[in-house]
Amino acid sequence: MFTIEHDFDATVITLIDEAEPRTRPLNEDVVILTFDDRVVIEQMSPDGSEVARITLTMQQLTELRLALNLPEGNYRIETRDG
């Protein structure tokens, strides 16, 4: 399950872990904040003591999206000028 909320300067997507009862422990929700120039991914630690935060530039996000569909290897994105 997930939710989407539009704030003034960001879109907030929350991924809520769901599982059948007694199949596995649930993970903390993942919160994705998208801004014009970056994406921030947050998740509370399992003990609730701190938030792990990853900030990706839009270029890194593009590379991640492409990497999810490519086989093992090294890649560089070439951009065409003009």
N, C-alpha and C positions, 0 to 999 in steps of 0.2 A: 504494500500500500504506500502511497505517497501523497503529499499535499503540495500545492503551489500557491504562493502568496506574492502579490506585487506590492512592494514598498516604494517609497519616494525615489530612492536611488539604487534599489536592487530588487532582483527577483529571488525569492527564497523557496527552495525546493527541499522538502524533508522526506527522506526515505525511512519508512517505518518497518522494522523487521517483523515478519510474521512467520509463525511455524505452527504445525499441528501440535496439540498439547502433548507434552512429554517426549517429543522427538529430538529436541536439542535445545540448549540454552539460547535465549534471545540475545541478540547484539543490541547495543545502544543505537538510537536513531542517528542517521547521517544527515547533516544539514549542509546544503549547497547554496552559497550566496553568489549570485552572478551580478557583476557590475559591468560598466562599459569597457573596462580595461583589464579585468581579472576575474577569476573564479576562486572562491574560498570554500574549502571542504572542511567541515568540523565534525568531530565525534567525541562524546564524553568517554573517558576511560571507564573500564568495567567497574572499578570501585567508586566512580563518581567524584574523584578528587581533582581531576584536571581535564581540560579540553585539548585534544590533539587537533592542530590546525595546519592545513596545507594550502598554500596560495599558488595558483597557476596563472601564468600570463595567457593571453588568448592564443599566442603561438604554441605554447606548451599544450593547451587544451586541444588544439587542432592536431598536433602530433599524437597525443594520446588517443584521440578518436580514430585516426588513421591506423595507429599501431594495433588497435583491437582487432583489425581485420587483415593483418599481414602475417606471413609466416616468420619464423625465427630469422634474424639477420640484422644488419646495420643499414640504416636508411637516413637520407637527408632530403628534406623537402626543397625542391627547386622552384622558385617563383619566376614567372615570365613578366618581364617589364614591357609595358606598352601594349 
